[in-house]
Each structure stands twice: as structure tokens, then as C-alpha cells.
Amino acid sequence: MPQIGLDCEIILDNTGYFVKPGSYIMRQPRNRKITVRADGTNAYVDIGPGKRVWELTILCLNELKRYDGANVSLTGQQYRDALRASFLASSGTTINFVEPIGSSSIAVHFDAYQERILNLHSQVIAPATGGSPGAS
């Protein structure tokens, strides 16, 4: 079982992940209703804090390091596959989430998934004659 502060920063669906620095955001709006009174002033009915919403970028990279300096056991592709499997399996159901500062598991809905590849390595093929790519 992954441990926050040892080999991960968050736990989602029993898999530990590292988060891109500066990308972890938790929002919790208040649930309130505003109505207009007969005299034209506003009346507020506050029913308390709403549901929490998290946005974060999970690092699915090779050779990530644990907090003790050792390599983690998963590759970037294995992180990506586990994350994608959690998203696909969670339609209409909840999965467990442990926050970086929390110790208890929270049942959450995995509502959105987006992948971003920041540095796609591709091979530029140039003619053997030394011309520029695409020249004939």
C-alpha cells in the first residue's frame, strides 16, 4: 500500500501518485441561495459548505524518486494505465482518494480526465544526401 510522504503525494484508487508542483487545487464553494425580499433587499440562506472539487496534474513519468531517493517501482506508462483504468471503471461509482495532508480515505467521483504530453519526441528523417527534411 502506498504511503503519502514516502512514495507518493496522493493516493487515488489505491495507487500512489506524484503531483506536478503548483497544480494541486481544492475548491469548496458555499451553498447559498439569494432571494429578493419585498422591500428590495437581498436575503441569504446559507446551507453550509458544498462538495469539494480537486484539480491537479498527476505526473506519469519514468524514473520518479521516492522521498528517500530510491526509484519508484512504476514506469510512466504504468502510472498512466492505472490512472486511465480508474477513470474508466469509475463511471457512476466512487473511488477512494487520500489528500496530501489527509490520512483518511475520501469517496470521490472521477469526473474528468485529460492527458497532456509536453514533449513528444519524434524522429526527423532527413534524406541520406544531406538535404533538408522534405526536400527532394
Secondary structure, 3 states (H helix, E strand, C coil): CCCECCCECEEECCEEEEECCCCCEEECCEEEEEEECCCCCEEEEEEEECCCEEECCEECCCCCECCCCCECCCCHHHHHHHHHHHHHHCCCCCEEEECCCCCCCEEECCCCCCCCCCCCCCCCCCCCCCCCCCCC
